[in-house]
Amino acid sequence: MGKQITAGELNRHVTLIKYPETPDGRGGRARTPVTVATIWAKFLVPRFAEGVTQGGLSLLITQGVEIRKRTDVERGWRVTEGTHTYDVIHVDQSNNYKTVLTLKEVIH
């Protein structure tokens, strides 16, 4: 079942963007960004994980974000907030009232 999100907890404006594949006219496929919605979200405490990549230490920082329940959000979408862009790497739909996204920031 889970706990509901209160309006006061949703304090960051984010945009959900999907990347559907469409034919490119040359036999291939193109991914064109489509803005799905601009909504309110609650950012959770970031999580840090260490690992080893190509013989050196690496650090993965993920950001949890709670939004009101949406069943259309999928892995591979993007979330933007201000000047920050994040890839959706996991979608948790186990709560009846909210969707929890795990994000990884895209560094340009």
Helices and strands as residue ranges (DSSP letters): G 7-9, E 12-18, E 21-23, E 29-31, E 34-43, E 47-53, E 56-68, E 78-81, E 84-92, E 98-105
